[in-house]
């Protein structure tokens, strides 16, 4: 009898050991207590590596299966007192079937002495596979699975692979045909593929051959209409320099401009650096001061390098001029022009450059208090995270720790106030996931800007200066835009689109068409007012480190039912105001279109008669202003007439009946605008 009992006991022990040696026989576990791994000797080694250090494949694994009965935030950890001293472990968390495992999260060295800790969002009645491997040790240890309070997932996603998104670089989302819908832009050698968005989120691919030799965007990509023909152009940033792919004036062909200047490009941007109404081409330089090409408005781009080329703007530090990894152009001091935040890698602290007009940028990093060290960052999140009307900064670490700074702008004086470091207690202090790319958007449309970065999670903003992580299987930073026109932001990852599943929150999308300003309205500040108070967005070309996202402004407003007012402050100084705006729509605004027919953006001249029959006459308020040329745009932003001004008159006979915007330019290249009717 004793021998039979011993045999049964041995068989039970063998069954228990084998039960966690493969994915198919993974041992079921719950959140109750601790789990002892006697040794990592399972016959199936993980081949899908979710944690870091994937350079060496493991040869054995131990497998567990966890199925929650409710939604939870779950932490798996070997950084516990049961392991004293701590042991070097690595584990992976998957969802999906054993023959098709997909990474959810994992960890190698986040805990003490290289122990492992990872947190993820678990959905009720979904099975998650957990695998420890012998990458660092085969010895035994104990791990714990902890369930936090039940959480509500702010937004869910579905994924769809789209076969026509198959270019070498699928890193750009932007409207490419002037219909304000976000298209998907792919770049390959000598080919531009645009997947044009159609009704219901369908896509139609169109290829445009590109002749000549082009740099490829292996570092970054940006979009904007630098030649003001109504169609967006592209900057392709490589490790040797950049190329500009420009549309023709019908959007039916693209040409390559390869200037040949050596730039170790990191983030590239379109931005109006000197506020002349024309988009310039900017590139961070990794190993030297930053570079840019000034747009003369007639098809010319002139190269400058900060602190190097005579007459160049100060868009880089003099000392330690390199390490420039990402630029965000935005208005930090609410004075109506665009300042620059530069994320720095390789040692130097981040920089904040204030634009003081006339091409002058002043380094106020020390005054602002954001020049902290040590910080290794390839990109940062810049947004009004607390909805108080100014732009805050989250310096998101590519290694090390994140820093969260609140903007203390005081509009009652002319003194720059320092930002306040509010990292502690914000959720960023305990976020151990690092990433080279981080982008700030309101993903769940609750009215607060969130951050997508590393660790397969979104840091959701709770509106009280705290962020809560929510994990999503396989999520990563990519180009962001509304790819099915439902008012919720989607994410492009390679050839796959992660579509947001709409929740009950409402939204507003604002698409701009500049006239006197650049045609994208890049640099414009948009404000919306309602029950929530105030929200702001700035239009930027280039978010994060690598990707190009939508040029439309996106707002979530939670459960509010009305938007009291929308205010657009254009780079030109023109202000458009719309009252009582209905939510859940795309609002298309042309610069100056809300101004009354007899209201003017400037008192420099009077236009008469209005309505116009054949001739536009201009009466000057100041005879010292010498008007030279005129451009006339329709309300779709298309230039329909270009003319010289003779004896203060413009021939308008060829114009069809309708409403137009007149832009006149003086001998000092300054522009003025006014709306008129042609009858």
C-alpha positions, 0 to 999 in steps of 0.5 A: 500500500505504501508503494502505491501511495508513493507512486501516486504522489510521484505521478502527481508531482510530475503532472504538476511540473509538466503542467507549466512546461508548455503554453498548451498546459499552462498552469491556471493562476489567480491573484490569490497568494504567491507562486513558486517557480522551482526552476525554469526547465520547461520544454517550450521556450518563448519564441515571441519576446515581449521584454527587452534584451531579445538578442539571445533566445531562451532555451526553456520556459515556465508557463501560466494562464490567468483569466480575470473575472472582472476588469483589473489593472494587474501587476506581475512582480518578482521584486518581493521579499520572498526573493531575498536577495532578488534574482535576475528574471525575465517574463512575457505576457501574451494574449491570443491562442498558443499557436498565435501569441501576441505580446501584451507586455513583459519586463526584464530589469525594472525591479530591484537587482534586475528583478521584473515588474510589469503592469497591464490592463486585463479584461474580464474573461480573457485569458492571458498567458505568462511565460518566464524564460531562462534568459538570465537564470534557470534557478527557482524564485517566487512571483506574485500577481496582484489585481488592483481595483476594478478599472474602466477602460476609457477607450477600446480599439480594434485592429485592421491590417490594410494590404495597400499600406505596404510602403517602406515607410508608413509613418505619416497621416495627413490630408493630401487632396484638400478634403480635410480627411486624413490620408495615409502617406507611404514612402519608398524609393522613387515612389509616393503612395497615398491611401486616400480616405473615402466614405466610411474609412475606405482607402484608395491607393494612388502611386506617384513616381518620384524621379532622381535620388531622394533621402529616405525618412528613416528618422522622421517625416513631416507634411505641410503646404510649403508652396501654397498650392493647396496640396501638402508637401513632405520633408523626408529626414535621413541620417545624411540630409533631407529631401522635400517632395513637392506637389504640383498645383493640381496634386497630380504629381510630385517632384523631389528637391534634394538640397545636398546639405549634410544634416544628421536629421532627427525630427523634421518640421514645417514651421513659419520661423520668421512669421512671413506667412510661408512655411519653412523647412526645419531639421534637428541636427544630431551632431551639430547645431540645428538647420533650416531652409527659409522659404522666400514665397516664390519657390526658393529655399535658402539653407541656414545653420543656427549659430553658424551661417551668417544671419542665422536664427538662434535655434540651437544652443551655442555650446553642446550644439548637438543632441537635438532630437525633437522639436515642438513648435508651440506658443508657450507664453501666449503672445501669439507667436510660435516658440520652440521646445527642443528635446535633447539626447546625449547629455545636454538639457532640453531647451525652450526658445522664446520667439521675440519677433524679427527672427530672434529666438531667446533661450529661456531654458534656465528661466523656465526651469526645464533645463534639468539633468540628467534627462535622456529624451528623444521626444516630449509631450507638450499640451495644456494638460490641466486646461488652464490655457497654457502649454505644459511639458512632460519630458518623456524619458528615452531612458531614466525618469520622466519629468512633468512641468506645469506652465505658470504663465502669468499674463498680468506682467511681462516677466517669465515665470518658472515652470513647476516640477509636479512629477511626484504624485502625477503617475509619471514618477512611477511610470517605468516604461521608457520610449523614444517616441511619445505623442500627446492627444485626447484619445478618449475624448474626455476633454483632457490630453493623454500621452501614448508612449512606451510599455504598450499603454496610454497614460490617461489624463484624469484632469487633476494633474494625475495620469493613470496607465491603461495597457493595450495589447501590442499598442505602440506609437505611430502616426495619429489621425481620424482614419474613418472620420468618426471623431475618434483618433486612430493609430497607424502602426506599419500596415495596421490601423488601430481603430478607436471604438467610439464611446459616449464622449462628444468631440470637435475637429477643426480643419484650417485653411490659411490665406494670409497665414500659411495655408495649413494654419500651422502655428495657429492657436485654437480655443474652445469654450463650454461647460468644461471651461477652456481648451486649447490646441496649436497646429503643428507639423510633426509630433513626437520624434518620428511620426507625422500626425493629422494637421486637424485640431482634435478636441474631446468634450466629454458629455457636454452637449454644446460648444459656446465658442470657437476662437481661431487665432491665426499666425497673421493676427487675424482672429476668427470666432464662431459661436454656438457650435454643434459638437460631433462635426468637422468644422472647416474654417478659412482665415478671415471667413467669419469677419463681416463683409465690411470688417477688416483685418487691418486699417491699412486700406479700404476696399470699394465698392463691395460687392465688386463688379469689375474693378477693385479700388483701394484707398490707403489710410497711410500714403507711405504704404506702397502696395505692389501685388495682390492675390485673390483666394476663393473660400476653398483656399485656392488662389484664383487670381494673381495680379500687380496693383496699378494705381491702387486698382485690381482688375477682377473681371475674370472672377466668377460670382462669389465671395473671395479673400483679397491678400495684398503685399507691400514693398516691404513684403508685409501682407494685408487681407480683406474679404469681398463679394464679386457680383 
